[in-house]
Amino acid sequence: MSRRLCISTLLLILTCLCFVDTARAELLAGAAKESIVPPFPTKMGGFFDRLEPFTGVHDEIYARALVLDNGQTQVLIIGSDLINVSADITARVRENITRETGIPPQHILVSSTHNHSSPSVNRPGQIDDPNEKSAAFFVERFTKVGLDAFKNRVPARAGFHAGELKGATRNRQQRNDLVDTQVGVLRVEEREGRKTIATLFNFTGHPVIIGSNNLLLSGEYPGAAERAVENMLGGVAIFTQGAAGDVTVHRSGDPFMEIERLGRTVAGEVIKASGFIRGEEEIELAGASTTLNLAARQIPSLDETQAAIQSAEAELKAVEDTAVNKELREAIRNRLRLYSMNERFAKGLADGSLKMPEQYQAEVQVLQIGDLVIVSIPGEIFVEYALELRQRIKQLLDKSMVLAGYSNGYLGYIVTPRAAVTGGYEASISRVRPNAGRQMTEAAMELVGGLKQSQTP
C-alpha cells in the first residue's frame, strides 16, 4: 500500500469519526398541560355511594404531558388528575398521537393519579359501562396535551433522583407500615439556562382525603403537590401514582386543608430531590409492552357464600364480648366483607343481572429514561410487588424504578394471595385471581430483560 493511499485512508477514517460525533442527536423535550374540567354535567368517580354529578370546581384538574426525544427514540408520558383511565381511552389517544407524531403506541404511557374527587368516565352506578360523552372529551384533551408537548420540544437534559418521605402513609390492608416511601423524581430542564421543562414524580398513597359527600372537583393531594412543584420549580409537574392498592395516607381535620398540607409535604421532598439532579444531555430511551390474559376471580356459589357468612358471623359473635384481641375480631370482619361481596356477586350471576368475563386483558408496559425504569400497571396493585420489582430491576440493570399504577387501563384491585385469604375490602371487589400480580411482575421483568439484552454491547 502506498504512503499516499495510507494517508488518504486515515483522513477518511478521521472524517467518519468526526461525522459520527457531530451527528449525535441531542435530547429534546417538551411539556404541556390542559384543563380537563368537563364543560357538561357528569358523575364523579371514586365512591359507590356517590351518584350525583359534580356541582362545581374547588381547584382545577389537568392532564399534563412530557415528551422525550433522543433522535432515535421518543417516549410520551401523559398524567391526569382522574380516578383512572380505561384501556379504550388509552388506545384511542395512542392512535391519534401515533398518527401525528410517529411515536410508537408502546412508548406512550397514559396514567391517572387515582384522584377520588374527579369526574368518572363511567355511567352512574357502573364500573365498566363507559359514558361515551365523557370518554370522547378526555380522548380529545389527552390527545391535545400530548401533541402540544411534542410541538414544544427544545434541547434539554434530564436526570433522576430518589427522595424519601416517611410517616405520611400506612398499609390499610395489613394495618402496618409496609409502604413505599420512595419519592422518585425525574427533572427535565432546558439545555441552556437550566429552566425547568417538567418534573415527573412518583409517590404512593390513596387520594381519599376528601370523602364521598363532596361534589366539587379537585385534584386532591396529588393536584396540590403538582401546583406546589410548578410554583417553586416552574415548568409542568406530573404526578404518577405508585402501587397504592393497599396504601392510604394519614389525614385528620378539614379535608381541603389536608390535601394542601399533604400536597406541600410531598412537593417539599420532590423539590429537595430535584436539587440533587445533574441532568444528562444524552440519555437512553426505550419502551416495550405486553398484554396478558388474566383469569377472572372465581366466585363461589350462592349456597357456599351464604354458608361462609353464617360461619363467620357465628365466629365473630363468639369473640365479640370476650377479651380476645382486637386484631382477631378485625380479621374475622375482613373475611365477612369478602364473603358478603361474594354473595352479591353470586346473586347477580345467578339471576343474570351481573355478567363477568372469564378473563381480562392487562397491558404491562416498561419505559426506560436514562437511569430510570418506569413499570406501568393497569390497576391497584399491592405494594409488595412494587418493592420486589425495584429490588430485582436494580440487581439486573443497576437502574432505579418507579411503578406507575392506574395506567393504560383499569382492572381494579390486584391483591396478593395472602390478602385473598385474609379478606377485606380490596379482596372483596377484586376482579382477577390472586396470581394476577405475580403474572404482571414476571411479565415486567421479562420486558426489563429485553431492555438489558438490547443494550448489551
Summary of the structure (lengths in Angstrom):
residues: 457
radius of gyration: 24.1
end to end distance: 32.9
largest distance: 103.0
contacts: 1620
relative contact order: 0.13
helix: 40%
strand: 26%
